[in-house]
């Protein structure tokens, strides 16, 4: 994960990278109801290990 520097400082945006270092998803952390909800979403993404954004979204 890496923090994205963007024009909406009220939200924390992070790029999620796969094992090859490619950005496959981007999450606005404040959009999640709880840390557990974020963890569940990240766990699902990691378990799938998508190779690109399209694969991450379709999964």
N, CA, C and O atoms as CSV, one atom per row, in Angstrom:
chain,resi,resn,atom,element,x,y,z
A,1,UNK,N,N,0.842,-1.172,0.000
A,1,UNK,CA,C,0.000,0.000,0.000
A,1,UNK,C,C,0.886,1.233,0.000
A,1,UNK,O,O,1.984,1.247,0.556
A,2,UNK,N,N,0.360,2.276,-0.651
A,2,UNK,CA,C,1.048,3.562,-0.579
A,2,UNK,C,C,0.014,4.667,-0.536
A,2,UNK,O,O,-1.001,4.608,-1.230
A,3,UNK,N,N,0.275,5.678,0.282
A,3,UNK,CA,C,-0.640,6.797,0.410
A,3,UNK,C,C,-0.588,7.624,-0.871
A,3,UNK,O,O,0.484,7.891,-1.415
A,4,UNK,N,N,-1.763,8.020,-1.337
A,4,UNK,CA,C,-1.870,8.826,-2.548
A,4,UNK,C,C,-1.971,10.289,-2.149
A,4,UNK,O,O,-2.758,10.644,-1.272
A,5,UNK,N,N,-1.190,11.123,-2.779
A,5,UNK,CA,C,-1.251,12.563,-2.542
A,5,UNK,C,C,-2.263,13.141,-3.515
A,5,UNK,O,O,-1.979,13.279,-4.705
A,6,UNK,N,N,-3.459,13.484,-3.006
A,6,UNK,CA,C,-4.485,14.000,-3.900
A,6,UNK,C,C,-5.186,15.194,-3.300
A,6,UNK,O,O,-4.923,15.555,-2.154
A,7,UNK,N,N,-6.068,15.808,-4.049
A,7,UNK,CA,C,-6.628,17.122,-3.712
A,7,UNK,C,C,-7.773,17.108,-2.709
A,7,UNK,O,O,-8.413,18.141,-2.514
A,8,UNK,N,N,-8.051,16.003,-2.077
A,8,UNK,CA,C,-9.126,15.927,-1.091
A,8,UNK,C,C,-8.533,15.552,0.267
A,8,UNK,O,O,-8.570,14.384,0.652
A,9,UNK,N,N,-7.990,16.521,0.990
A,9,UNK,CA,C,-7.282,16.209,2.243
A,9,UNK,C,C,-8.178,15.633,3.336
A,9,UNK,O,O,-7.674,15.081,4.314
A,10,UNK,N,N,-9.487,15.751,3.189
A,10,UNK,CA,C,-10.387,15.197,4.202
A,10,UNK,C,C,-10.514,13.677,4.098
A,10,UNK,O,O,-11.087,13.036,4.978
A,11,UNK,N,N,-9.982,13.110,3.029
A,11,UNK,CA,C,-10.026,11.666,2.832
A,11,UNK,C,C,-8.611,11.117,2.673
A,11,UNK,O,O,-7.745,11.767,2.086
A,12,UNK,N,N,-8.391,9.940,3.190
A,12,UNK,CA,C,-7.092,9.269,3.022
A,12,UNK,C,C,-7.238,8.211,1.946
A,12,UNK,O,O,-8.003,7.258,2.095
A,13,UNK,N,N,-6.509,8.384,0.879
A,13,UNK,CA,C,-6.559,7.477,-0.279
A,13,UNK,C,C,-5.256,6.690,-0.350
A,13,UNK,O,O,-4.167,7.242,-0.187
A,14,UNK,N,N,-5.391,5.389,-0.596
A,14,UNK,CA,C,-4.222,4.519,-0.699
A,14,UNK,C,C,-4.314,3.666,-1.946
A,14,UNK,O,O,-5.375,3.134,-2.271
A,15,UNK,N,N,-3.195,3.538,-2.642
A,15,UNK,CA,C,-3.096,2.592,-3.747
A,15,UNK,C,C,-2.680,1.247,-3.177
A,15,UNK,O,O,-1.820,1.164,-2.300
A,16,UNK,N,N,-3.300,0.207,-3.685
A,16,UNK,CA,C,-2.964,-1.156,-3.284
A,16,UNK,C,C,-2.217,-1.796,-4.440
A,16,UNK,O,O,-2.696,-1.795,-5.574
A,17,UNK,N,N,-1.044,-2.342,-4.153
A,17,UNK,CA,C,-0.218,-2.953,-5.193
A,17,UNK,C,C,-0.199,-4.464,-5.039
A,17,UNK,O,O,-0.322,-4.992,-3.934
A,18,UNK,N,N,-0.042,-5.152,-6.168
A,18,UNK,CA,C,0.095,-6.610,-6.108
A,18,UNK,C,C,1.551,-6.964,-5.821
A,18,UNK,O,O,2.380,-6.082,-5.598
A,19,UNK,N,N,1.851,-8.244,-5.827
A,19,UNK,CA,C,3.209,-8.684,-5.501
A,19,UNK,C,C,4.243,-8.213,-6.514
A,19,UNK,O,O,5.434,-8.163,-6.206
A,20,UNK,N,N,3.797,-7.865,-7.727
A,20,UNK,CA,C,4.714,-7.371,-8.753
A,20,UNK,C,C,4.911,-5.862,-8.670
A,20,UNK,O,O,5.675,-5.295,-9.451
A,21,UNK,N,N,4.228,-5.202,-7.729
A,21,UNK,CA,C,4.363,-3.764,-7.562
A,21,UNK,C,C,3.426,-2.938,-8.414
A,21,UNK,O,O,3.544,-1.713,-8.440
A,22,UNK,N,N,2.486,-3.581,-9.123
A,22,UNK,CA,C,1.525,-2.854,-9.951
A,22,UNK,C,C,0.323,-2.443,-9.111
A,22,UNK,O,O,-0.163,-3.227,-8.295
A,23,UNK,N,N,-0.159,-1.218,-9.306
A,23,UNK,CA,C,-1.356,-0.755,-8.606
A,23,UNK,C,C,-2.552,-1.499,-9.174
A,23,UNK,O,O,-2.800,-1.467,-10.379
A,24,UNK,N,N,-3.294,-2.171,-8.296
A,24,UNK,CA,C,-4.446,-2.952,-8.735
A,24,UNK,C,C,-5.759,-2.434,-8.146
A,24,UNK,O,O,-6.837,-2.844,-8.576
A,25,UNK,N,N,-5.671,-1.551,-7.180
A,25,UNK,CA,C,-6.886,-1.035,-6.547
A,25,UNK,C,C,-6.515,0.231,-5.797
A,25,UNK,O,O,-5.352,0.450,-5.458
A,26,UNK,N,N,-7.513,1.058,-5.543
A,26,UNK,CA,C,-7.314,2.274,-4.777
A,26,UNK,C,C,-8.472,2.387,-3.796
A,26,UNK,O,O,-9.636,2.312,-4.192
A,27,UNK,N,N,-8.156,2.565,-2.521
A,27,UNK,CA,C,-9.189,2.633,-1.494
A,27,UNK,C,C,-9.161,3.982,-0.792
A,27,UNK,O,O,-8.096,4.501,-0.457
A,28,UNK,N,N,-10.340,4.540,-0.577
A,28,UNK,CA,C,-10.499,5.696,0.287
A,28,UNK,C,C,-10.795,5.137,1.667
A,28,UNK,O,O,-11.874,4.599,1.913
A,29,UNK,N,N,-9.845,5.265,2.548
A,29,UNK,CA,C,-9.930,4.622,3.855
A,29,UNK,C,C,-11.167,5.074,4.627
A,29,UNK,O,O,-11.792,4.266,5.314
A,30,UNK,N,N,-11.523,6.336,4.525
A,30,UNK,CA,C,-12.677,6.853,5.271
A,30,UNK,C,C,-14.004,6.305,4.751
A,30,UNK,O,O,-15.042,6.536,5.370
A,31,UNK,N,N,-13.995,5.596,3.645
A,31,UNK,CA,C,-15.230,5.010,3.102
A,31,UNK,C,C,-15.627,3.726,3.831
A,31,UNK,O,O,-16.746,3.239,3.667
A,32,UNK,N,N,-14.725,3.185,4.624
A,32,UNK,CA,C,-15.007,1.943,5.336
A,32,UNK,C,C,-15.618,2.237,6.695
A,32,UNK,O,O,-15.236,3.198,7.363
A,33,UNK,N,N,-16.568,1.406,7.100
A,33,UNK,CA,C,-17.269,1.607,8.366
A,33,UNK,C,C,-16.397,1.347,9.585
A,33,UNK,O,O,-16.630,1.913,10.653
A,34,UNK,N,N,-15.398,0.494,9.428
A,34,UNK,CA,C,-14.564,0.131,10.565
A,34,UNK,C,C,-13.229,-0.415,10.062
A,34,UNK,O,O,-13.098,-0.772,8.892
A,35,UNK,N,N,-12.250,-0.474,10.946
A,35,UNK,CA,C,-10.981,-1.102,10.563
A,35,UNK,C,C,-11.171,-2.564,10.146
A,35,UNK,O,O,-10.475,-3.052,9.256
A,36,UNK,N,N,-12.106,-3.253,10.783
A,36,UNK,CA,C,-12.358,-4.653,10.415
A,36,UNK,C,C,-12.891,-4.774,8.992
A,36,UNK,O,O,-12.528,-5.703,8.270
A,37,UNK,N,N,-13.753,-3.836,8.582
A,37,UNK,CA,C,-14.291,-3.856,7.216
A,37,UNK,C,C,-13.166,-3.647,6.200
A,37,UNK,O,O,-13.133,-4.304,5.159
A,38,UNK,N,N,-12.259,-2.740,6.503
A,38,UNK,CA,C,-11.102,-2.518,5.629
A,38,UNK,C,C,-10.232,-3.763,5.582
A,38,UNK,O,O,-9.813,-4.181,4.503
A,39,UNK,N,N,-9.954,-4.360,6.728
A,39,UNK,CA,C,-9.130,-5.562,6.781
A,39,UNK,C,C,-9.744,-6.684,5.957
A,39,UNK,O,O,-9.030,-7.374,5.229
A,40,UNK,N,N,-11.047,-6.876,6.058
A,40,UNK,CA,C,-11.715,-7.922,5.290
A,40,UNK,C,C,-11.555,-7.679,3.788
A,40,UNK,O,O,-11.271,-8.609,3.033
A,41,UNK,N,N,-11.735,-6.441,3.364
A,41,UNK,CA,C,-11.597,-6.098,1.945
A,41,UNK,C,C,-10.164,-6.346,1.470
A,41,UNK,O,O,-9.952,-6.905,0.394
A,42,UNK,N,N,-9.192,-5.934,2.267
A,42,UNK,CA,C,-7.788,-6.148,1.907
A,42,UNK,C,C,-7.446,-7.634,1.876
A,42,UNK,O,O,-6.746,-8.089,0.972
A,43,UNK,N,N,-7.935,-8.394,2.858
A,43,UNK,CA,C,-7.672,-9.835,2.884
A,43,UNK,C,C,-8.203,-10.523,1.629
A,43,UNK,O,O,-7.532,-11.383,1.059
A,44,UNK,N,N,-9.403,-10.146,1.200
A,44,UNK,CA,C,-9.984,-10.739,-0.018
A,44,UNK,C,C,-9.113,-10.417,-1.233
A,44,UNK,O,O,-8.846,-11.283,-2.066
A,45,UNK,N,N,-8.678,-9.167,-1.320
A,45,UNK,CA,C,-7.857,-8.745,-2.451
A,45,UNK,C,C,-6.516,-9.482,-2.454
A,45,UNK,O,O,-6.073,-9.956,-3.500
A,46,UNK,N,N,-5.877,-9.578,-1.304
A,46,UNK,CA,C,-4.586,-10.257,-1.199
A,46,UNK,C,C,-4.717,-11.730,-1.566
A,46,UNK,O,O,-3.858,-12.281,-2.254
A,47,UNK,N,N,-5.775,-12.355,-1.112
A,47,UNK,CA,C,-5.972,-13.781,-1.415
A,47,UNK,C,C,-6.160,-14.028,-2.906
A,47,UNK,O,O,-5.771,-15.082,-3.409
A,48,UNK,N,N,-6.746,-13.081,-3.613
A,48,UNK,CA,C,-6.947,-13.231,-5.058
A,48,UNK,C,C,-5.679,-12.901,-5.836
A,48,UNK,O,O,-5.463,-13.458,-6.913
A,49,UNK,N,N,-4.827,-12.003,-5.316
A,49,UNK,CA,C,-3.586,-11.581,-5.966
A,49,UNK,C,C,-3.805,-11.211,-7.433
A,49,UNK,O,O,-3.220,-11.840,-8.316
A,50,UNK,N,N,-4.636,-10.203,-7.711
A,50,UNK,CA,C,-4.888,-9.810,-9.100
A,50,UNK,C,C,-3.629,-9.267,-9.767
A,50,UNK,O,O,-2.739,-8.732,-9.107
A,51,UNK,N,N,-3.574,-9.415,-11.079
A,51,UNK,CA,C,-2.394,-8.947,-11.812
A,51,UNK,C,C,-2.564,-7.543,-12.366
A,51,UNK,O,O,-1.593,-6.927,-12.805
A,52,UNK,N,N,-3.792,-7.032,-12.349
A,52,UNK,CA,C,-4.023,-5.669,-12.856
A,52,UNK,C,C,-5.341,-5.125,-12.281
A,52,UNK,O,O,-6.072,-5.845,-11.601
A,53,UNK,N,N,-5.630,-3.869,-12.558
A,53,UNK,CA,C,-6.837,-3.222,-12.021
A,53,UNK,C,C,-8.102,-3.911,-12.514
A,53,UNK,O,O,-9.022,-4.148,-11.731
A,54,UNK,N,N,-8.160,-4.231,-13.792
A,54,UNK,CA,C,-9.353,-4.861,-14.346
A,54,UNK,C,C,-9.667,-6.170,-13.621
A,54,UNK,O,O,-10.820,-6.432,-13.279
A,55,UNK,N,N,-8.660,-6.975,-13.393
A,55,UNK,CA,C,-8.836,-8.230,-12.692
A,55,UNK,C,C,-9.281,-7.995,-11.237
A,55,UNK,O,O,-10.097,-8.751,-10.711
A,56,UNK,N,N,-8.757,-6.975,-10.607
A,56,UNK,CA,C,-9.136,-6.670,-9.226
A,56,UNK,C,C,-10.591,-6.250,-9.146
A,56,UNK,O,O,-11.306,-6.654,-8.229
A,57,UNK,N,N,-11.032,-5.449,-10.091
A,57,UNK,CA,C,-12.414,-4.958,-10.089
A,57,UNK,C,C,-13.392,-6.081,-10.432
A,57,UNK,O,O,-14.465,-6.175,-9.834
A,58,UNK,N,N,-13.030,-6.924,-11.381
A,58,UNK,CA,C,-13.923,-7.996,-11.809
A,58,UNK,C,C,-14.017,-9.118,-10.771
A,58,UNK,O,O,-15.007,-9.848,-10.728
A,59,UNK,N,N,-12.985,-9.249,-9.939
A,59,UNK,CA,C,-12.925,-10.339,-8.990
A,59,UNK,C,C,-13.963,-10.252,-7.935
A,59,UNK,O,O,-14.028,-11.116,-7.061
